Amino acid sequence: MNIQEFIKKIENEFPDLKKGVLKPETKFRDEVDWDSINALVVIAMINIEYDVLITAEELINAETVQDVYNIVEQKVLATKEN
C-alpha cells in the first residue's frame, strides 16, 4: 500500500475528478463536491479495497488525502498485527 495507489483508488471513485489533481497534501473537500454521499463512497472504497473500517468522525477530522491515508495505513497495520 502506498499513497499513490491510494490516490488512484480515490480518483477512480469520482469520475468528475480530473486525474492527477489529488496530491497527498490536497484538502480533498476542496477538489470534490463534498457531501455525505461522497463521504460514504470513500468509506466504502476503503472498506472494500483495504478491509478496514474508518468512521465518519475520522473522515471529518482528516483534512488532507495524506491524513486519510495515514488513518487507513494505521488500521491496516493494526489488523496485520492481530
Secondary structure, DSSP 4 states (H G I P E B T S, - for coil): --HHHHHHHHHHH-TTSPTT---TT--HHHHTT--HHHHHHHHHHHHHHHS----HHHHHH--SHHHHHHHHHHHHHHHHH-
